[in-house]
Amino acid sequence: MRLFKQNKKSLFVLFFSFIAFIIVACGNEEEANQEPEPTLLEEPIERREFLMGTYVVLRVYDEGQEEALDEAIARVEELDEKLDSNRSSSEIGAINEAAGEAPVEVSDDVFPLIEVAEEYSAIPNSGFDYTIGPITDLWRIGFDDARVPEPEEIEAVLPLVNHEKAELNAEDRTVFLTEEGMRIDLGAIAKGYIADEVINVLKEHRVTTAIVDLGGNVVIMGDSPTRDTGGFNVGVQNPDSTRGEIVGSINLKDKSIVTSGIYERFIEENGEFYHHLMSPDTGYPFDNDLAGVTIITDKSVDGDALSTVVYAFGLEGGLDYVNNQEGIDAVFVTHDQEVYTSDGITEGFNLTDESYTWVNQ
């Protein structure tokens, strides 16, 4: 009996020693598999290229991530070649060329974006329609041959602007513009989509901290290495000035911030000012009380589209729309130099330009 007790005690010790060994071994394995903490730079690695008709600036704060930046720039170039409606060789160009004739099969890069564009076009009275191409082709604002079309020209092509006349086949991944002369123009959503794709590339390389700026479509990733409060302090564009001047700022982390406003592209003729934000209902620039609107979202593709949707609603309608949606915030700037903020950022927004009045703070 005593021998049995001794053996039982030995087995008990051996069993728990074995369990302890397993726990320690697993712990060591988990530690070995853990990614080392990244070394963050106070001054980021930067790539700056002129693409998509604007300056693309990518800043990465993780040390040794030059290859990630190179691949991110390559991704921008790849998507631009597929999505640019002004290139006959692009996939969008192919869809437009086949309008009224046949469906066109597109890539996995292009079809999901057109599906998102369709969703935003379907919002009632949104002012967003991705088949706006016949109108933007007339005005050409942002190009050297920009002009004010004759009213007869606008009236002639306006019936072609109707997203309901576009047929999308998800199974075959095809797009068919059912009437000759229809044209897709993704200028109000493509930069946001591409910005999200850049973030995906950076994440694949395990980048933790970055700022992606595609000509005003900005995505913040991680915390600033030079701030104790976390996030990055991001400026809100002054719509009455050149890019870079701000009316205020807000602290953001892992967010997109997109501004649409009259400052971006415009022409003047006979003393009249015409900006590039076109109404699919009238064929002319939207005419309301807003000089600009800035949208804050998780995904830049949403912020890009919503910056047009919300601008088209005007101040009162735009504020009401944003305040009744989840995951969206906005800053509105009026022609009268008044600033309004959505409910979700009233506490976080900081007005920096004293010539503006923050009305609903």
Secondary structure, DSSP 8 states (H G I E B T S, - for coil): -HHHHHHHHHHHHHHHHHHHHHHHHHHHHHHHHS-----EEEEEEEEEEEETTEEEEEEEEETT-HHHHHHHHHHHHHHHHHH-TT-TTSHHHHHHHTTTT--EE--TTTHHHHHHHHHHHTSTT----TT-HHHHHHH-TTSTT-----HHHHHHHGGG--GGGEEEETTTTEEEE-STT-----TTTHHHHHHHHHHHHHHHTT---EEEEETTEEEEES--TT-SS-SEEEEEE-TTS-TT-EEEEEEESSEEEEEEETTSSEEEETTEEEES-B-TTTSSB--SSEEEEEEEESSHHHHHHHHHHHHHHHHHHHHHHHHTSTT-EEEEEETTSEEEE-GGGTTT-EE--TTSEETT-
